């Protein structure tokens, strides 16, 4: 009983640390570039704001989740926001893409939504350190069962749950499982979660990206036998598949 109590206290401390240190970690890791101040005219959805100058702001680094629209409206509607960016300031649709901060805030709006369980960390962040800070907030919300994580239907999908993976085709998802084998074919590395590629779940990494993954501490070829969590858009090429283009899409969970 005493040992179980100690483990519980340690777990709670880890969650608290993730929440309390998220802003400091992000300050230290993210190399933001100032992108000016904007005024929010309305909230379109859980990750998109309409600005009073007619532009559209896509919040960088997150995907919308259930309840995200109302949560973002409570946070940002009518507010003046300070924008900071990591990469290009606009996407192919002409939307402004940035991290958004309320006045005097150290944490971006994105991180607040993640801590509330009202958003998911997206596949591409553009900076490994920033990704870690956002993922810590998502993990803390999941551990505390806040927001979408209170509903078991929103838990990460099992790599063995093929009907659920088929239903997720064309959608953003988190998938967890054990890598059964790692194989190369042509320009691609395949992480196989089953024995039949025509049916089972697979994660792919382009061989030319292998050094990028290794520099981030992920040796793709050494993941055989490891349990991982991968995030991205589920496609179908034989069986369900997620292409991992950047290291922050993969988390070790064993």
ABEGO torsion letter per residue (X at the ends): XAAAAAAAAAAAAAAAAAAAAAAAAAAAABBBBBAEBBBBABBABAABBBBAAGBBBBBBGBBBBBGAAAAAAAAABGBBBBBBBABBABBAAGBBBBBBBBBGBABBAAAAAAAAGABBBBABAGBAAAAAAAAAAAAAAAAAGBEAAABAAABBBBAABAAAAAAABGBBBBBBEBBABBBBBEABBBBBABABAAABBBBBBBAAAAAAAAAAGBBAAAABGBBBBBBEBBBBBGBBBBBBABAAABBBAX
